[in-house]
Amino acid sequence: MKQRVMTGILLVVLLGAIVYLGDWWLRGAILFLMAVSMHEMYAAFALRGMKPVRAGLGLPVLLLLALALAPAERLMEGALVSMALLAAVGIGAVVLRGHVDYEGAASSVLPLLYPGLYYVLMFDLTLGGGGMEQRILFALLFLVPSMNDSFALFAGTALGKRKLAPEISPKKTVEGSIGGLIAAVLFAVAIPYLIGAMYGVEATALEPVWKYALFGLAAGALSQIGDLAASLFKRHCGIKDFGKIFPGHGGVLDRLDGVLFASLAAHAFFRLMG
């Protein structure tokens, strides 16, 4: 437990520094985490006995090329083309093995969608602006799923009776899920105003409360789905954690499973809706 707490504190400090620096520090960190996460997913499938072609590991490189060769607003288009190309390479390599290998094809392509596509959404968020607004956005993206997870555990331990998904994650309860969602909404409302106060910005200059609250609800729900999705893959592959990069916490996917799904909410609310 002590090791887990110390690692958690160091992660928060490191993450805070990267978000504060922003720009290419933040983009570089996201691309690095993308590569590690996709490696973890491919490795999990390999342990299951599948034979994935790891073409998806080229996605971070192709994202950089797409950003270098086209305007920033065309990144998503370039990312989709890159993902389609890598999927074709992966499936093509499996087909050229000369025998039917559905699991090999599926395990080659799936990491491009999860976690690949969600990292693309996160990477695109770094291009929407800088300064205080970007710091608020990424503070919300990283902290809301974390608070959702923590308070879901507290509420589930104190009040939990009905199992949420017993075969996938036996300890999760409906009551814990509701407690996590309430915390997600409260923290999503509080975080922007706390950061705004640090910058001396009037509350009226920020987005309306309802928008942050709605984001908190959506991000909390999506982060819970992301957590369960990671558990589903781990149970299928017969592993406890995706990796050991963070002592006491597991791998990158173990830490960011909820954040990845919450990036969809962040993209919808703060990129598409301005």
C-alpha positions in Angstrom: 0.0 0.0 0.0 2.8 2.4 0.9 4.5 1.8 -2.5 1.2 2.3 -4.3 0.6 5.7 -2.5 4.1 6.9 -3.2 3.9 6.0 -6.8 0.5 7.7 -7.1 1.9 10.9 -5.6 4.9 10.9 -8.0 2.5 10.3 -10.9 0.3 13.2 -9.9 3.4 15.5 -9.6 4.8 14.4 -12.9 1.5 14.7 -14.7 0.9 18.1 -13.2 4.3 19.3 -14.5 3.7 18.0 -18.0 0.2 19.6 -18.2 1.7 22.9 -16.9 4.4 22.8 -19.6 1.9 21.9 -22.3 2.6 22.1 -26.0 5.1 19.5 -27.2 5.9 18.3 -23.7 2.3 17.2 -23.4 2.1 15.9 -27.0 5.3 13.9 -26.5 4.0 12.4 -23.3 0.8 11.3 -25.0 2.6 9.7 -28.0 5.0 7.9 -25.6 2.0 6.6 -23.5 0.3 5.6 -26.7 3.2 3.4 -27.8 3.6 1.8 -24.4 -0.2 1.1 -24.1 -0.4 -0.5 -27.5 2.7 -2.6 -26.7 0.9 -3.7 -23.5 -2.2 -4.7 -25.4 -0.3 -6.6 -28.0 1.7 -8.4 -25.3 -1.5 -9.4 -23.5 -2.9 -10.9 -26.6 0.4 -12.8 -27.3 0.2 -14.2 -23.7 -3.2 -15.5 -24.6 -1.7 -17.5 -27.5 -2.7 -15.1 -30.3 -0.2 -14.0 -32.8 -0.8 -10.3 -33.5 1.1 -8.4 -36.1 2.2 -5.2 -34.2 1.8 -2.8 -37.1 -0.2 -0.5 -34.8 3.0 0.6 -33.0 3.7 2.8 -36.0 0.7 5.0 -35.2 2.6 7.5 -33.0 5.1 8.0 -35.8 2.4 8.5 -38.5 0.6 10.9 -36.2 3.7 13.1 -36.1 4.0 12.9 -39.9 0.4 13.8 -40.3 0.8 16.8 -38.1 4.0 17.8 -39.9 2.6 17.5 -43.4 -0.9 18.9 -43.0 -2.5 21.8 -41.0 -3.4 20.9 -37.4 -7.1 21.0 -38.1 -6.6 18.1 -40.6 -5.0 15.8 -37.9 -8.1 13.7 -37.4 -8.3 13.0 -41.1 -4.7 12.0 -41.2 -5.1 9.9 -38.1 -8.0 7.9 -39.6 -6.0 7.3 -42.8 -3.0 6.2 -40.8 -5.1 3.8 -38.8 -6.7 2.4 -41.9 -3.3 1.9 -43.5 -1.9 0.1 -40.4 -5.0 -2.1 -40.1 -4.4 -3.1 -43.8 -0.8 -3.9 -43.1 -1.7 -5.9 -40.0 -4.4 -7.9 -41.7 -2.4 -8.3 -44.8 0.5 -9.8 -42.8 -1.9 -12.3 -41.2 -3.4 -13.3 -44.5 0.0 -13.9 -46.0 0.6 -16.6 -43.3 -1.5 -18.7 -45.6 -4.0 -20.1 -43.1 -7.2 -19.0 -41.3 -6.1 -17.0 -38.2 -9.1 -14.9 -37.1 -7.6 -14.3 -33.6 -4.4 -13.2 -35.2 -6.2 -10.7 -37.4 -8.5 -9.4 -34.6 -5.6 -9.0 -32.1 -3.6 -7.2 -34.8 -6.3 -4.6 -35.5 -8.1 -4.1 -32.1 -5.2 -2.1 -30.4 -5.6 0.5 -33.2 -9.1 1.1 -31.8 -8.4 0.5 -28.1 -6.2 2.2 -27.0 -5.1 3.8 -30.3 -8.2 5.8 -31.3 -8.7 7.2 -27.8 -5.1 8.4 -27.7 -5.7 10.1 -31.1 -8.6 12.0 -29.5 -6.4 13.0 -26.6 -3.6 14.1 -28.9 -6.0 16.2 -30.9 -7.1 18.0 -27.7 -3.5 19.4 -27.4 -4.1 21.4 -30.6 -7.1 23.3 -29.5 -5.3 26.0 -27.6 -2.9 26.6 -24.7 -2.5 28.4 -21.4 -5.1 28.2 -18.7 -7.8 26.7 -20.9 -5.6 23.7 -21.9 -4.6 23.2 -18.3 -8.2 23.2 -17.2 -9.1 20.7 -20.0 -6.4 18.2 -19.1 -6.9 18.6 -15.4 -10.5 17.6 -16.0 -9.5 14.8 -18.3 -7.0 13.2 -15.8 -8.6 14.1 -12.4 -12.3 13.5 -13.0 -11.9 9.7 -13.9 -9.4 9.4 -11.0 -11.9 10.9 -8.5 -14.7 8.8 -10.0 -12.7 5.7 -9.4 -11.7 6.6 -5.9 -15.1 7.6 -4.7 -16.7 4.6 -6.4 -14.4 2.4 -4.3 -15.4 4.3 -1.1 -19.1 4.2 -1.9 -19.0 0.6 -2.9 -17.1 -0.4 0.2 -19.6 1.4 2.5 -22.9 0.9 0.7 -22.4 -1.7 -2.1 -24.9 -4.5 -2.4 -25.7 -5.0 -6.0 -23.0 -6.2 -8.4 -22.4 -4.1 -11.5 -20.6 -6.7 -13.7 -19.8 -9.7 -11.5 -18.1 -11.8 -14.1 -15.8 -9.0 -15.3 -15.1 -7.1 -12.1 -16.6 -8.8 -9.0 -15.9 -6.0 -6.6 -17.7 -3.2 -8.5 -21.2 -2.4 -7.4 -24.1 -0.3 -8.6 -24.0 1.8 -5.5 -20.3 2.4 -6.0 -20.9 3.4 -9.6 -23.5 6.0 -8.5 -21.1 7.4 -5.9 -18.4 7.7 -8.4 -20.6 9.6 -10.8 -21.7 12.0 -8.1 -18.0 12.7 -7.3 -17.2 13.1 -11.0 -19.8 15.8 -11.4 -18.8 17.7 -8.3 -15.1 17.6 -9.1 -15.8 18.5 -12.8 -17.6 21.7 -11.5 -15.0 22.6 -8.9 -11.7 22.0 -10.8 -12.1 24.8 -13.5 -13.1 27.4 -10.9 -10.2 26.5 -8.7 -7.7 26.8 -11.6 -9.4 30.0 -12.7 -9.0 31.5 -9.2 -5.3 30.6 -9.4 -5.1 32.7 -12.5 -7.2 35.5 -11.1 -9.9 34.9 -13.6 -13.5 35.8 -12.8 -16.0 32.9 -12.6 -18.1 34.6 -15.3 -15.3 34.2 -17.8 -15.4 30.4 -17.6 -17.8 28.0 -19.2 -21.2 27.8 -17.5 -21.5 25.3 -14.6 -24.0 23.1 -16.4 -21.4 22.4 -19.1 -18.8 21.2 -16.6 -21.4 19.2 -14.7 -22.6 17.5 -17.9 -19.0 16.8 -18.8 -18.4 15.2 -15.4 -21.4 12.9 -15.8 -20.4 11.8 -19.3 -16.7 11.5 -18.4 -17.5 9.6 -15.2 -19.8 7.1 -17.0 -17.3 6.6 -19.8 -14.4 6.1 -17.4 -16.3 3.4 -15.7 -16.9 1.7 -19.0 -13.2 2.1 -19.8 -12.3 0.5 -16.5 -14.6 -2.5 -17.2 -13.3 -2.8 -20.7 -9.7 -3.1 -19.5 -10.9 -5.7 -16.9 -12.6 -7.6 -19.7 -9.4 -7.8 -21.8 -7.3 -8.8 -18.8 -9.7 -11.6 -17.8 -9.8 -12.9 -21.4 -6.0 -12.8 -21.6 -5.6 -14.3 -18.1 -3.5 -11.5 -16.6 -3.8 -9.4 -13.5 -2.1 -6.2 -14.9 -1.1 -5.0 -18.3 2.4 -4.2 -17.1 4.7 -3.3 -14.3 5.9 0.2 -15.3 4.3 1.8 -12.3 5.1 -0.1 -9.0 1.9 -0.9 -7.2 -0.3 0.3 -10.1 0.5 -2.0 -13.0 1.0 -0.8 -16.5 0.0 2.4 -18.4 -3.3 0.9 -19.5 -4.1 -0.1 -15.9 -3.7 3.6 -14.9 -5.3 5.2 -17.9 -8.1 2.8 -18.9 -10.8 5.3 -17.6 -9.0 8.4 -18.8 -8.9 7.0 -22.4 -12.6 6.6 -22.6 -13.2 10.0 -20.9 -11.1 11.6 -23.7 -14.2 11.0 -25.9 -16.3 13.2 -23.5 -13.5 15.8 -23.4 -13.3 15.8 -27.2 -17.0 16.2 -27.6 -17.5 19.0 -25.0 -14.3 21.1 -25.5 -13.1 20.4 -29.0 -16.2 20.0 -31.1 -18.3 22.3 -29.0 -15.6 24.9 -28.6 
